[in-house]
Amino acid sequence: MQPALQIFLAFLQIGLVGYGGGPAFIPLVQEEVVDRHHWLSNEEFVDAVAVANSLPGPIATKMAAYVGFKVAGFWGAAAGVTGVALPSVVLMLLL
């Protein structure tokens, strides 16, 4: 499976089950990125959380973009952000 597709599916799952805002997403992202797929080490993940917290905007999309870019470049970042945002966008459009 292509890395961008793997990133999309991982962050789509996070976007579907994540509830409670940005800080609630951090353990879900860590489980997928560090423990399951081994895309980042624990140290890299902590650095990513620090950078994501220092920038304005939702932390889930910043984490998805960071991980996606680190793993698969621009298309990985686009896939991660799309995956994490898609469930919310679809639900908002349906409502």
Secondary structure, DSSP 8 states (H G I E B T S, - for coil): --HHHHHHHHHHHHHHH--SSHHHHHHHHHIIIIIIS-SS-HHHHHHHHHHHHHSSS-HHHHHHHHHHHHHHHHHHHHHHHHHHHHHHHHHHHH-
